[in-house]
């Protein structure tokens, strides 16, 4: 399959530089529900970074936890930890493929499609650096924007070629990426290493962009997200998410096997979080590597599970709970940034400081409440017929004010 094979309109279709925004009727329910659910995972995974005022143990967890906090951490490590980023990467690749296919269908050549997506990726990097500097040093937008620049090479390739690259990039990630990442993850916890005599927000302003740039370079060199983005492109081409009713057997197999891998690969780190296992540093590094590796497949499994949920709830359309999740998914950039806009000023030491001495169970409750706020905002925007403000801004920057 070459770039021209995406051109559904045929050679007589006049090239159009800017595709119109996807209407609600054109949107597939499954990807939007998956993005909405993914953002809950992101809120739960990110909130410990905003906590402060307590020491950390040898495994990067808050020291002196209550029994309830240990249980909360066990569940988060078992189900959520290192699963949201793979989900984000797969859905990011899916979204890139959707944009590319729509532009190809309007007669654009591969170089023009890459130009548009390159501009969008650079703006995501800019969004991420601003986010990391002023609110949250653990930003992921810049990482995916940078990886998206690399992924542009793959968009025009045939499906067999993509599958070969998926295989080789997965091997590279297994041999190089996962071991290196697990080495640097051991014993890390909390926020950036801000000197004691610095004002907390000065540390945020200094270490936020530094950490983001370092993470971008590392992720590109390690290729950690490349196989996941390729998987997302292949998912778009396969139609699994757009037409789950045609692929129920495959979706169920990947979902069930993904959940089995999810539990098996994350159980060691979950037991550490529970306080039931205190491994050596080497075994801790192995446990992290195992959950990183398993999380790549588990993330795909979760997405297939959301596709099955969308199929089961298809009769409800975009109403009720599926409609609320889809509203968040349609505005995933806005809702992601809104999480930091809420949590960082309220919890951090440079803000109102509510995260001081907070345990994991309370933090996860706060994260869930924050996610519910984003759901309410997304539903309100949806009822008003408005897109998310950051989606509008990104589109305007990508295509220009007259085409936004």
Phi, psi and omega in degrees: 000121178259180180300323183292338181289348174281345190281086184293333184281349178085171186292342182277351181291129180290135178299138178232121185294326188236114173289144177292155177303143180293127179283165179299322180293331181276341185285142174276139184289319187301311180298322180292319176297319179298318179294320179298316177292322179301323182293333172293317177302318181296317179299315180294321182287327186275333192297328178301335180295335182273352182279154183202171175091358180233155178282164178244149179274186184294345183256009178082011178260157176301134181276156176069042183282152171282169177299320179295322178294321177299319180294316178300316179294321178303312182293320179295317179292328182286322192250326193249316190304131179059026175249330183290321180294317173300319177300315180301315183296316179297313181291331175294315176298320177300313181296320176300318181294323178297313179299316181297316183295324179291322179287321175299320181294340179265010173094006179286145175279165184302320182295325179288323177297314179297325180297316179296312182290330175295316179298317179296320180295319178296322177292326175296321175301316180296315177304314183296319180294320177296315178300314181293326183287315190259343185228307194215111185290347179270023181308147177244349182299315181296324180297316182284327175298316179294317178293326177298327177298322177289321185293343179302332179298332190266344191298326185268000183285156176292160179299316176301320179295320177299319180295323177294317178295324176300317179297309184291322178292328177293319177297316179299317179295321180294316187278323186249303190298305184297313178300319181293316179299317181295327179297317182279342179282337187299124174076007180270145178194161179072206184265198181291159183283075183281128177303147185298330184270007178265147169293138184305322182285332173297320176297320177300313182295328182275312187273340179301300180294326179298315179294322181294315180295318179298317180295321178300312181298316182296315183293323178292315181293322181279344179063028189296327184263350184301310180299328180288320177295320176297320177299322178295320177297318179293325176298320179295318181291328183285336182083009182302320183272326179287327182225067183299333181298339181269355187224031187300319181299312180294318179300317179296318181296316181291322179297310183294316179292325177297321179289326176295314177296322180305306183292315183296320184281333183263350183302318179301313180290330177293321178294326174295316178298326179287342184085012182271350181216131179235081185283168173289170180299320179295317179290327176296318178297320178296319180297319178294316178300320180295316181288328175295315181293312180295329181296333179296314179282324180297324178299319176294321178298318177299316181297319176296325176296319177294326176296319177296320177298318179298321178295318181295326183262014186301331180292339180276344182062222180257050176239164176061214182298312178299324178294322179293316177299317180295323178299320176294315181299323177295335184238042188296324179295313179298315183291325176297311180292327179296327176303313179290323179299329178275307191286317186298308181295328182282324191260324191288165180293332179276352178255226180282347172075021183292344180278000181295126177061016179285137178275174184293319184298314177296322180295317180294325174296320177296318179297318179297318177297321177298316178300320179297324176298316179295325176298313180299318179296316181296318179295319178297317177296321180297315179295330179277356180072029183245144172281169177292142183299324180284331172295317178298316181296316180297319179294319179298317179291328181284315187253344183104156186298327182283348185244004184282000000 
